[in-house]
Amino acid sequence: MSTDTVFSRIVRGEVPARIVYQDEDVTAFHDISPVAPIHVLIVPNKALRTLNDAGPEDQALLGKLLLTAQQLAREMGFAEAGYRIVINCNAQGGQTVYHLHLHLLSGRRMTWPPG
Ligand code: 5GP
């Protein structure tokens, strides 16, 4: 199944996005339809469809996604106030774009449980 989604095109610079960070492994950009005052998506440059598609060879990459979130939270100034990280997986998880991504949300108090 094709993994070439709009996120791969953003990673390659073919689709415009408000990029906040990019290196050889990961790309972070503002969500086009934010659900919080701060809503950044962090994606591996390598197109994994879902979290289910990650394997042991992706261990460092998965860790890097989290460390990138932590770094951005600090640099963007909301690490101490707090934030939420979400990964939606497949239909029941609410995933709509099939390129693994982590939502980094902040700027308001988050509710629990999620809807
Ligand atoms: P999911 O529901 O798959 O976990 O999250 C997909 C997210 O991608 C949604 O929050 C949606 O607003 C965002 N999104 C979808 N298409 C685009 C796009 O073209 N550009 C950006 N920046 N975000 C997008």
Residues whose N, C-alpha, C, O or C-beta is under 5 A from the ligand:
A	BS01	5GP	V6 A17 H30 D31 I32 S33 N88 G94 Q95 T96 V97
